[in-house]
């Protein structure tokens, strides 16, 4: 029986250089999904129904922009390759969580209202990162704790007033 990340959904694509708008839009959508860029024009995500559907939609977008696209289902050739893919995805998520941690710490120095607005924004971003975090690194828990600590500070200020 195949486990998580034993199978991957791949999108191969090629878009014309001009106009650049479809290329930029595709890049942004792939980033939002957390797709792993294997090589130029080839991205991968762990196989699940949502990821497959998302990449199929993106393939349609590429075709509509006069490009070429194909969606594939594949599995790594070895356990080492599977681990490498998982590590790369985990490292990308870890970097995003580290940025959230730094922003949460910086928000602690803001005025109360600005801190509250920043907390709302950071919670939204944490949710976005978690949606594309298929192999959670330790930084995930640290980011959640940093945001929780920021919320506690705001609650304590509200009680003190």
TORRO-357072 format. One record per residue: residue number from 1; residue in one letter; x, y, z of N, C-alpha, C, O in turn. Coordinates in nm, 3 decimals, always signed. Each point is the difference from the previous one (the first is absolute). Layout:
[NUM; A; [X; Y; Z]; [X; Y; Z]; [X; Y; Z]; [X; Y; Z]];
...
This chain:
[1; X; [+0.084; -0.119; +0.000]; [-0.084; +0.119; +0.000]; [+0.088; +0.125; +0.000]; [+0.097; +0.007; +0.076]];
[2; X; [-0.129; +0.090; -0.160]; [+0.078; +0.122; -0.010]; [-0.039; +0.097; +0.109]; [-0.118; +0.016; +0.031]];
[3; X; [+0.217; +0.048; +0.028]; [-0.023; +0.096; +0.107]; [+0.008; +0.142; -0.053]; [+0.012; +0.025; -0.120]];
[4; X; [-0.021; +0.069; +0.216]; [+0.005; +0.141; -0.036]; [+0.132; +0.030; -0.070]; [+0.107; -0.043; +0.045]];
[5; X; [-0.114; +0.115; -0.152]; [+0.114; +0.043; -0.081]; [+0.068; -0.115; -0.072]; [+0.110; +0.018; -0.053]];
[6; X; [-0.172; -0.137; +0.050]; [+0.054; -0.106; -0.084]; [-0.037; +0.030; -0.145]; [+0.072; -0.039; -0.092]];
[7; X; [-0.183; +0.109; +0.073]; [-0.038; +0.041; -0.134]; [-0.010; +0.152; -0.004]; [-0.040; +0.065; +0.096]];
[8; X; [+0.077; -0.012; -0.210]; [+0.003; +0.144; -0.020]; [-0.075; +0.033; -0.128]; [-0.005; -0.080; -0.094]];
[9; X; [-0.053; +0.198; +0.092]; [-0.061; +0.051; -0.123]; [+0.098; +0.105; -0.054]; [+0.044; +0.090; +0.072]];
[10; X; [-0.012; -0.105; -0.201]; [+0.098; +0.087; -0.064]; [-0.068; +0.082; -0.108]; [-0.092; -0.047; -0.067]];
[11; X; [+0.139; +0.168; +0.050]; [-0.045; +0.084; -0.110]; [+0.123; +0.037; -0.081]; [+0.093; +0.064; +0.051]];
[12; X; [-0.094; -0.105; -0.178]; [+0.103; +0.048; -0.092]; [-0.065; +0.109; -0.083]; [-0.115; -0.014; -0.043]];
[13; X; [+0.188; +0.121; +0.021]; [-0.058; +0.111; -0.076]; [+0.107; +0.078; -0.073]; [+0.118; +0.000; +0.036]];
[14; X; [-0.164; +0.065; -0.141]; [+0.084; +0.093; -0.074]; [-0.091; +0.111; -0.048]; [-0.103; -0.025; -0.063]];
[15; X; [+0.142; +0.146; +0.093]; [-0.077; +0.118; -0.040]; [+0.087; +0.091; -0.087]; [+0.121; +0.006; +0.018]];
[16; X; [-0.184; +0.064; -0.112]; [+0.078; +0.097; -0.078]; [+0.056; +0.109; +0.093]; [-0.062; +0.034; +0.101]];
[17; X; [+0.177; +0.020; -0.137]; [+0.062; +0.106; +0.082]; [-0.085; +0.127; +0.003]; [-0.008; +0.067; +0.103]];
[18; X; [-0.055; -0.037; -0.213]; [-0.084; +0.120; -0.009]; [-0.141; -0.041; -0.038]; [-0.016; -0.086; -0.087]];
[19; X; [-0.084; +0.141; +0.144]; [+0.007; +0.095; +0.112]; [+0.038; -0.073; +0.129]; [-0.021; -0.120; +0.014]];
[20; X; [+0.078; +0.194; +0.079]; [+0.050; -0.059; +0.124]; [-0.111; -0.021; +0.104]; [+0.020; -0.074; +0.096]];
[21; X; [-0.133; +0.138; -0.114]; [-0.108; -0.008; +0.100]; [-0.042; -0.143; +0.033]; [-0.013; -0.033; +0.118]];
[22; X; [-0.009; -0.055; -0.218]; [-0.038; -0.138; +0.036]; [+0.110; -0.073; +0.080]; [-0.031; -0.079; +0.089]];
[23; X; [+0.157; +0.105; -0.122]; [+0.111; -0.064; +0.073]; [+0.001; +0.045; +0.146]; [+0.017; -0.082; +0.091]];
[24; X; [-0.035; +0.210; -0.069]; [+0.000; +0.056; +0.136]; [-0.120; -0.053; +0.077]; [+0.013; -0.039; +0.117]];
[25; X; [-0.129; +0.037; -0.181]; [-0.121; -0.051; +0.067]; [+0.017; -0.147; +0.038]; [-0.037; -0.041; +0.110]];
[26; X; [+0.094; -0.039; -0.201]; [+0.023; -0.141; +0.030]; [+0.098; -0.015; +0.116]; [-0.024; -0.080; +0.091]];
[27; X; [+0.132; +0.155; -0.094]; [+0.100; -0.007; +0.107]; [-0.065; +0.032; +0.136]; [+0.025; -0.070; +0.098]];
[28; X; [-0.106; +0.173; -0.094]; [-0.066; +0.037; +0.126]; [-0.095; -0.109; +0.049]; [-0.004; -0.030; +0.119]];
[29; X; [-0.071; -0.028; -0.210]; [-0.093; -0.107; +0.039]; [+0.076; -0.122; +0.050]; [-0.041; -0.063; +0.098]];
[30; X; [+0.150; +0.029; -0.164]; [+0.080; -0.115; +0.044]; [+0.060; +0.027; +0.138]; [+0.005; -0.090; +0.084]];
[31; X; [+0.039; +0.211; -0.061]; [+0.055; +0.037; +0.131]; [-0.106; -0.012; +0.108]; [+0.026; -0.053; +0.108]];
[32; X; [-0.147; +0.102; -0.137]; [-0.110; -0.009; +0.097]; [-0.032; -0.145; +0.035]; [-0.036; -0.030; +0.113]];
[33; X; [+0.050; -0.059; -0.211]; [-0.025; -0.142; +0.024]; [+0.114; -0.068; +0.075]; [-0.019; -0.108; +0.057]];
[34; X; [+0.137; +0.170; -0.058]; [+0.116; -0.062; +0.063]; [+0.068; -0.102; -0.090]; [+0.069; -0.090; +0.047]];
[35; X; [-0.089; +0.104; -0.178]; [+0.058; -0.095; -0.095]; [+0.152; +0.006; +0.005]; [+0.059; +0.107; +0.013]];
[36; X; [+0.002; -0.222; -0.025]; [+0.145; -0.013; +0.000]; [+0.049; +0.005; -0.144]; [-0.039; -0.083; -0.083]];
[37; X; [+0.125; +0.180; +0.053]; [+0.057; +0.013; -0.135]; [+0.113; -0.101; -0.013]; [+0.104; +0.014; +0.065]];
[38; X; [-0.124; -0.116; -0.148]; [+0.102; -0.103; -0.018]; [+0.106; +0.047; -0.099]; [+0.120; -0.009; +0.027]];
[39; X; [-0.165; +0.058; -0.139]; [+0.085; +0.065; -0.100]; [-0.088; +0.102; -0.069]; [-0.120; +0.007; +0.026]];
[40; X; [+0.179; +0.072; -0.112]; [-0.078; +0.101; -0.071]; [-0.111; -0.069; -0.078]; [+0.026; -0.085; -0.085]];
[41; X; [-0.151; +0.123; +0.113]; [-0.114; -0.057; -0.070]; [-0.051; -0.131; +0.057]; [-0.082; -0.066; -0.065]];
[42; X; [+0.127; +0.027; +0.184]; [-0.047; -0.122; +0.063]; [-0.015; +0.023; +0.150]; [+0.096; +0.029; +0.070]];
[43; X; [-0.220; -0.043; -0.023]; [-0.028; +0.017; +0.142]; [-0.069; -0.125; +0.054]; [-0.058; -0.078; -0.075]];
[44; X; [+0.066; +0.061; +0.208]; [-0.059; -0.118; +0.063]; [-0.070; +0.037; +0.129]; [+0.039; +0.094; +0.070]];
[45; X; [-0.143; -0.170; -0.041]; [-0.072; +0.007; +0.127]; [-0.034; -0.142; +0.041]; [-0.019; -0.087; -0.085]];
[46; X; [+0.009; +0.061; +0.216]; [-0.047; -0.132; +0.043]; [-0.139; -0.025; -0.059]; [-0.083; +0.091; -0.005]];
[47; X; [+0.059; -0.213; -0.038]; [-0.127; -0.031; -0.065]; [-0.113; -0.006; +0.100]; [+0.003; -0.077; +0.096]];
[48; X; [-0.103; +0.160; -0.120]; [-0.131; -0.011; +0.063]; [-0.098; +0.062; -0.099]; [+0.041; +0.063; -0.098]];
[49; X; [-0.168; -0.080; +0.123]; [-0.101; +0.046; -0.096]; [+0.009; +0.150; -0.023]; [-0.012; +0.047; -0.114]];
[50; X; [+0.034; +0.030; +0.220]; [+0.007; +0.146; -0.012]; [+0.119; +0.041; -0.086]; [-0.015; +0.081; -0.092]];
[51; X; [+0.133; -0.135; +0.121]; [+0.118; +0.038; -0.076]; [-0.011; -0.039; -0.147]; [+0.039; +0.075; -0.088]];
[52; X; [-0.094; -0.192; +0.065]; [-0.017; -0.044; -0.139]; [-0.093; +0.096; -0.074]; [+0.029; +0.042; -0.112]];
[53; X; [-0.141; -0.009; +0.175]; [-0.095; +0.092; -0.063]; [+0.063; +0.137; -0.025]; [-0.018; +0.058; -0.106]];
[54; X; [+0.092; -0.008; +0.205]; [+0.063; +0.131; -0.015]; [+0.098; +0.001; -0.117]; [+0.001; +0.094; -0.080]];
[55; X; [+0.081; -0.198; +0.069]; [+0.097; -0.004; -0.109]; [-0.069; -0.021; -0.135]; [+0.048; +0.049; -0.102]];
[56; X; [-0.159; -0.120; +0.101]; [-0.075; -0.015; -0.125]; [-0.056; +0.136; -0.044]; [+0.001; +0.031; -0.119]];
[57; X; [-0.050; +0.048; +0.214]; [-0.050; +0.134; -0.034]; [+0.113; +0.088; -0.053]; [-0.017; +0.074; -0.096]];
[58; X; [+0.133; -0.084; +0.161]; [+0.113; +0.080; -0.046]; [+0.045; -0.044; -0.139]; [+0.040; +0.084; -0.082]];
[59; X; [-0.046; -0.213; +0.055]; [+0.033; -0.049; -0.134]; [-0.095; +0.061; -0.103]; [+0.042; +0.039; -0.109]];
[60; X; [-0.170; -0.031; +0.144]; [-0.097; +0.063; -0.090]; [+0.036; +0.147; -0.023]; [-0.010; +0.049; -0.112]];
[61; X; [+0.051; +0.020; +0.219]; [+0.040; +0.140; -0.014]; [+0.118; +0.014; -0.095]; [+0.003; +0.090; -0.084]];
[62; X; [+0.094; -0.180; +0.096]; [+0.118; +0.003; -0.087]; [-0.042; -0.021; -0.144]; [+0.046; +0.072; -0.089]];
[63; X; [-0.132; -0.168; +0.064]; [-0.047; -0.027; -0.137]; [-0.074; +0.120; -0.058]; [+0.014; +0.032; -0.118]];
[64; X; [-0.095; +0.035; +0.202]; [-0.074; +0.119; -0.045]; [+0.094; +0.114; -0.035]; [-0.035; +0.088; -0.079]];
[65; X; [+0.156; -0.088; +0.139]; [+0.099; +0.105; -0.026]; [+0.094; -0.041; -0.113]; [+0.110; +0.053; -0.013]];
[66; X; [-0.154; -0.149; -0.069]; [+0.079; -0.049; -0.114]; [+0.128; -0.071; +0.042]; [+0.100; +0.003; -0.072]];
[67; X; [-0.104; -0.066; +0.188]; [+0.114; -0.078; +0.046]; [-0.027; -0.148; -0.013]; [-0.099; -0.042; -0.060]];
[68; X; [+0.188; -0.036; +0.118]; [-0.014; -0.145; +0.003]; [+0.002; -0.045; +0.145]; [+0.076; +0.054; +0.081]];
[69; X; [-0.160; -0.151; -0.047]; [-0.005; -0.048; +0.138]; [-0.051; -0.143; +0.004]; [-0.086; -0.040; -0.079]];
[70; X; [+0.140; -0.035; +0.174]; [-0.044; -0.137; +0.023]; [+0.006; -0.027; +0.150]; [+0.093; +0.043; +0.069]];
[71; X; [-0.193; -0.113; -0.020]; [-0.003; -0.041; +0.141]; [+0.033; -0.148; +0.006]; [-0.054; -0.081; -0.076]];
[72; X; [+0.143; +0.046; +0.168]; [+0.047; -0.138; +0.015]; [-0.018; -0.045; +0.144]; [+0.003; +0.082; +0.093]];
[73; X; [-0.020; -0.210; -0.076]; [+0.005; -0.062; +0.133]; [+0.126; -0.086; +0.000]; [+0.022; -0.080; -0.091]];
[74; X; [+0.060; +0.097; +0.193]; [+0.128; -0.072; +0.004]; [+0.036; -0.034; +0.144]; [-0.060; +0.051; +0.094]];
[75; X; [+0.159; -0.136; -0.081]; [+0.055; -0.026; +0.133]; [+0.151; +0.001; -0.012]; [+0.055; -0.041; -0.102]];
[76; X; [+0.011; +0.089; +0.207]; [+0.147; +0.004; -0.003]; [+0.056; -0.140; -0.019]; [-0.060; -0.100; +0.041]];
[77; X; [+0.177; +0.094; -0.105]; [+0.062; -0.128; -0.030]; [+0.062; -0.069; +0.119]; [+0.028; -0.119; -0.005]];
[78; X; [-0.006; +0.194; +0.113]; [+0.062; -0.060; +0.119]; [-0.046; +0.074; +0.125]; [-0.055; +0.110; -0.007]];
[79; X; [+0.079; -0.173; +0.121]; [-0.033; +0.063; +0.128]; [+0.083; +0.126; +0.019]; [-0.048; +0.098; +0.059]];
[80; X; [+0.172; -0.098; -0.107]; [+0.087; +0.118; +0.014]; [-0.057; +0.117; -0.080]; [+0.002; +0.114; +0.047]];
[81; X; [-0.052; -0.141; -0.167]; [-0.059; +0.107; -0.080]; [-0.127; +0.053; +0.066]; [-0.023; +0.121; +0.001]];
[82; X; [-0.058; -0.211; +0.053]; [-0.122; +0.042; +0.070]; [+0.037; +0.089; +0.119]; [-0.061; +0.105; +0.021]];
[83; X; [+0.160; -0.148; +0.056]; [+0.043; +0.079; +0.116]; [+0.054; +0.136; -0.042]; [-0.023; +0.100; +0.067]];
[84; X; [+0.094; -0.096; -0.178]; [+0.054; +0.126; -0.050]; [-0.113; +0.097; -0.035]; [+0.007; +0.119; +0.033]];
[85; X; [-0.110; -0.168; -0.101]; [-0.115; +0.085; -0.033]; [-0.066; +0.052; +0.126]; [-0.033; +0.119; +0.009]];
[86; X; [+0.013; -0.208; +0.088]; [-0.064; +0.040; +0.125]; [+0.084; +0.103; +0.074]; [-0.054; +0.097; +0.055]];
[87; X; [+0.186; -0.117; -0.051]; [+0.089; +0.096; +0.068]; [-0.006; +0.136; -0.067]; [-0.003; +0.103; +0.068]];
[88; X; [+0.003; -0.102; -0.201]; [-0.004; +0.128; -0.071]; [-0.130; +0.074; +0.029]; [+0.001; +0.122; +0.021]];
[89; X; [-0.112; -0.193; -0.020]; [-0.128; +0.064; +0.029]; [-0.005; +0.048; +0.145]; [-0.050; +0.108; +0.029]];
[90; X; [+0.102; -0.189; +0.061]; [+0.002; +0.036; +0.141]; [+0.088; +0.123; +0.024]; [-0.035; +0.087; +0.079]];
[91; X; [+0.149; -0.081; -0.147]; [+0.090; +0.114; +0.015]; [-0.066; +0.129; -0.050]; [+0.017; +0.106; +0.061]];
[92; X; [-0.092; -0.115; -0.169]; [-0.070; +0.119; -0.052]; [-0.103; +0.048; +0.102]; [-0.012; +0.120; +0.024]];
[93; X; [-0.062; -0.214; +0.035]; [-0.099; +0.038; +0.101]; [+0.070; +0.057; +0.124]; [-0.048; +0.096; +0.059]];
[94; X; [+0.160; -0.156; -0.020]; [+0.074; +0.048; +0.117]; [+0.043; +0.145; -0.018]; [-0.006; +0.078; +0.094]];
[95; X; [+0.048; -0.042; -0.214]; [+0.041; +0.138; -0.027]; [-0.118; +0.095; +0.016]; [+0.014; +0.110; +0.054]];
[96; X; [-0.131; -0.152; -0.101]; [-0.118; +0.085; +0.014]; [-0.041; +0.013; +0.146]; [-0.039; +0.108; +0.044]];
[97; X; [+0.046; -0.217; +0.031]; [-0.032; +0.006; +0.143]; [+0.100; +0.090; +0.074]; [-0.040; +0.076; +0.088]];
[98; X; [+0.167; -0.086; -0.123]; [+0.102; +0.084; +0.065]; [-0.029; +0.148; -0.024]; [+0.017; +0.083; +0.090]];
[99; X; [-0.062; -0.051; -0.210]; [-0.037; +0.139; -0.030]; [-0.118; +0.044; +0.085]; [-0.002; +0.113; +0.050]];
[100; X; [-0.097; -0.201; -0.033]; [-0.115; +0.033; +0.085]; [+0.042; +0.022; +0.144]; [-0.050; +0.090; +0.067]];
[101; X; [+0.142; -0.172; -0.019]; [+0.051; +0.014; +0.137]; [+0.066; +0.137; +0.018]; [-0.025; +0.070; +0.098]];
[102; X; [+0.109; -0.033; -0.194]; [+0.068; +0.130; +0.007]; [-0.101; +0.114; -0.004]; [+0.015; +0.098; +0.074]];
[103; X; [-0.116; -0.109; -0.158]; [-0.102; +0.106; -0.008]; [-0.081; +0.008; +0.128]; [-0.036; +0.110; +0.043]];
[104; X; [+0.007; -0.224; +0.019]; [-0.074; +0.000; +0.126]; [+0.082; +0.067; +0.110]; [-0.053; +0.077; +0.080]];
[105; X; [+0.182; -0.104; -0.077]; [+0.087; +0.064; +0.100]; [+0.006; +0.150; -0.023]; [-0.006; +0.078; +0.096]];
[106; X; [+0.019; -0.038; -0.221]; [+0.006; +0.143; -0.032]; [-0.131; +0.069; +0.034]; [+0.000; +0.117; +0.041]];
[107; X; [-0.111; -0.186; -0.056]; [-0.131; +0.058; +0.030]; [-0.015; +0.030; +0.149]; [-0.079; +0.086; +0.039]];
[108; X; [+0.155; -0.156; +0.044]; [-0.006; +0.025; +0.144]; [+0.039; +0.142; +0.037]; [-0.041; +0.049; +0.106]];
[109; X; [+0.118; +0.017; -0.191]; [+0.043; +0.137; +0.028]; [-0.097; +0.105; -0.052]; [+0.020; +0.120; +0.023]];
[110; X; [-0.124; -0.163; -0.092]; [-0.095; +0.094; -0.057]; [-0.100; +0.050; +0.103]; [-0.018; -0.061; +0.106]];
[111; X; [-0.045; +0.171; -0.138]; [-0.110; +0.054; +0.081]; [-0.114; -0.101; -0.003]; [-0.010; -0.077; -0.096]];
[112; X; [-0.073; +0.076; +0.196]; [-0.101; -0.104; +0.021]; [-0.090; -0.024; -0.121]; [-0.017; -0.115; -0.041]];
[113; X; [-0.039; +0.220; -0.017]; [-0.089; -0.018; -0.116]; [+0.076; -0.057; -0.120]; [-0.050; -0.088; -0.069]];
[114; X; [+0.169; +0.139; +0.046]; [+0.081; -0.049; -0.112]; [+0.038; -0.147; +0.025]; [+0.004; -0.080; -0.093]];
[115; X; [+0.024; +0.046; +0.218]; [+0.033; -0.137; +0.035]; [-0.118; -0.093; -0.026]; [+0.016; -0.111; -0.050]];
[116; X; [-0.135; +0.158; +0.083]; [-0.122; -0.079; -0.022]; [-0.021; -0.024; -0.151]; [-0.031; -0.111; -0.042]];
[117; X; [+0.049; +0.216; -0.039]; [-0.014; -0.016; -0.145]; [+0.105; -0.096; -0.054]; [-0.029; -0.083; -0.087]];
[118; X; [+0.150; +0.094; +0.138]; [+0.108; -0.089; -0.045]; [-0.029; -0.145; +0.039]; [+0.030; -0.091; -0.077]];
[119; X; [-0.087; +0.070; +0.195]; [-0.035; -0.135; +0.042]; [-0.103; -0.062; -0.095]; [+0.011; -0.117; -0.036]];
[120; X; [-0.111; +0.194; -0.003]; [-0.101; -0.050; -0.094]; [+0.067; -0.038; -0.131]; [-0.027; -0.107; -0.056]];
[121; X; [+0.114; +0.193; +0.006]; [+0.071; -0.026; -0.125]; [+0.090; -0.125; +0.012]; [+0.005; -0.083; -0.091]];
[122; X; [+0.065; +0.071; +0.203]; [+0.090; -0.115; +0.020]; [-0.078; -0.131; +0.013]; [+0.045; -0.104; -0.048]];
[123; X; [-0.159; +0.109; +0.113]; [-0.083; -0.122; +0.010]; [-0.048; -0.045; -0.138]; [-0.003; -0.119; -0.030]];
[124; X; [-0.034; +0.216; -0.052]; [-0.043; -0.032; -0.136]; [+0.115; -0.064; -0.079]; [-0.018; -0.099; -0.071]];
[125; X; [+0.136; +0.156; +0.086]; [+0.116; -0.054; -0.071]; [+0.038; -0.138; +0.055]; [+0.040; -0.088; -0.077]];
[126; X; [-0.051; +0.068; +0.207]; [+0.027; -0.132; +0.058]; [-0.094; -0.104; -0.060]; [+0.042; -0.111; -0.033]];
[127; X; [-0.166; +0.147; +0.019]; [-0.098; -0.091; -0.060]; [+0.040; -0.036; -0.144]; [-0.008; -0.116; -0.040]];
[128; X; [+0.052; +0.217; -0.036]; [+0.043; -0.024; -0.138]; [+0.121; -0.094; -0.006]; [+0.004; -0.091; -0.083]];
[129; X; [+0.092; +0.114; +0.171]; [+0.120; -0.083; +0.000]; [-0.036; -0.144; +0.040]; [+0.049; -0.095; -0.060]];
[130; X; [-0.135; +0.082; +0.160]; [-0.040; -0.135; +0.044]; [-0.069; -0.078; -0.112]; [+0.015; -0.122; -0.008]];
[131; X; [-0.089; +0.190; -0.078]; [-0.069; -0.069; -0.110]; [+0.097; -0.061; -0.100]; [-0.032; -0.100; -0.064]];
[132; X; [+0.151; +0.159; +0.051]; [+0.097; -0.053; -0.095]; [+0.117; -0.070; +0.069]; [+0.103; -0.029; -0.063]];
[133; X; [-0.119; +0.002; +0.191]; [+0.104; -0.065; +0.079]; [-0.033; -0.149; +0.012]; [-0.076; -0.040; +0.088]];
[134; X; [+0.132; -0.039; -0.176]; [-0.033; -0.142; -0.006]; [+0.086; -0.084; +0.094]; [-0.038; -0.111; +0.037]];
[135; X; [+0.154; +0.163; +0.002]; [+0.094; -0.072; +0.087]; [+0.045; +0.097; +0.109]; [+0.109; +0.057; -0.009]];
[136; X; [-0.193; -0.038; +0.112]; [+0.023; +0.107; +0.099]; [+0.137; -0.007; +0.069]; [+0.036; -0.103; +0.058]];
[137; X; [+0.039; +0.213; -0.066]; [+0.127; +0.011; +0.071]; [-0.026; +0.049; +0.143]; [-0.110; +0.044; +0.030]];
[138; X; [+0.210; -0.051; +0.057]; [-0.017; +0.049; +0.138]; [-0.038; +0.148; +0.005]; [-0.065; +0.044; +0.095]];
[139; X; [+0.106; +0.031; -0.194]; [-0.031; +0.144; -0.002]; [-0.150; +0.027; -0.003]; [-0.045; +0.108; +0.039]];
[140; X; [-0.033; -0.204; -0.084]; [-0.146; +0.018; -0.003]; [-0.051; +0.023; +0.142]; [-0.075; +0.095; +0.025]];
[141; X; [+0.114; -0.181; +0.066]; [-0.043; +0.014; +0.138]; [+0.053; +0.129; +0.061]; [-0.071; +0.067; +0.076]];
[142; X; [+0.194; -0.030; -0.109]; [+0.058; +0.124; +0.053]; [-0.077; +0.122; -0.050]; [-0.020; +0.096; +0.075]];
[143; X; [-0.021; -0.099; -0.200]; [-0.078; +0.112; -0.055]; [-0.136; +0.009; +0.069]; [-0.045; +0.109; +0.035]];
[144; X; [-0.018; -0.224; -0.015]; [-0.129; +0.000; +0.070]; [+0.016; +0.056; +0.141]; [-0.084; +0.076; +0.047]];
[145; X; [+0.193; -0.114; +0.021]; [+0.026; +0.050; +0.135]; [+0.028; +0.150; +0.000]; [-0.045; +0.071; +0.090]];
[146; X; [+0.119; -0.022; -0.190]; [+0.030; +0.143; -0.007]; [-0.127; +0.082; -0.019]; [-0.015; +0.106; +0.061]];
[147; X; [-0.076; -0.155; -0.144]; [-0.126; +0.072; -0.019]; [-0.088; -0.009; +0.124]; [-0.069; +0.096; +0.035]];
[148; X; [+0.070; -0.211; +0.030]; [-0.077; -0.015; +0.124]; [+0.054; +0.095; +0.107]; [-0.078; +0.060; +0.074]];
[149; X; [+0.209; -0.047; -0.064]; [+0.059; +0.091; +0.098]; [-0.038; +0.144; -0.029]; [-0.026; +0.078; +0.092]];
[150; X; [+0.023; -0.041; -0.219]; [-0.041; +0.134; -0.038]; [-0.146; +0.025; +0.039]; [-0.034; +0.108; +0.047]];
[151; X; [-0.050; -0.207; -0.067]; [-0.141; +0.012; +0.037]; [-0.017; +0.013; +0.150]; [-0.083; +0.078; +0.047]];
[152; X; [+0.163; -0.154; +0.030]; [-0.007; +0.009; +0.146]; [+0.039; +0.140; +0.046]; [-0.064; +0.056; +0.090]];
[153; X; [+0.166; +0.000; -0.151]; [+0.042; +0.136; +0.036]; [-0.113; +0.099; -0.024]; [-0.024; +0.088; +0.083]];
[154; X; [-0.045; -0.103; -0.194]; [-0.112; +0.090; -0.030]; [-0.115; -0.020; +0.100]; [-0.062; +0.096; +0.045]];
[155; X; [+0.035; -0.223; -0.009]; [-0.105; -0.029; +0.097]; [+0.035; +0.059; +0.136]; [-0.086; +0.056; +0.068]];
[156; X; [+0.211; -0.069; -0.028]; [+0.043; +0.054; +0.130]; [-0.012; +0.153; +0.002]; [-0.037; +0.058; +0.102]];
[157; X; [+0.068; +0.006; -0.214]; [-0.015; +0.146; -0.007]; [-0.146; +0.040; +0.011]; [-0.033; +0.098; +0.066]];
[158; X; [-0.054; -0.175; -0.130]; [-0.143; +0.032; +0.005]; [-0.055; -0.015; +0.141]; [-0.083; +0.080; +0.043]];
[159; X; [+0.129; -0.180; +0.029]; [-0.043; -0.022; +0.138]; [+0.053; +0.111; +0.090]; [-0.069; +0.045; +0.092]];
[160; X; [+0.192; +0.000; -0.119]; [+0.063; +0.103; +0.084]; [-0.069; +0.136; -0.016]; [+0.013; +0.084; +0.089]];
[161; X; [-0.083; -0.062; -0.197]; [-0.065; +0.131; -0.022]; [-0.117; +0.019; +0.084]; [-0.065; +0.105; -0.007]];
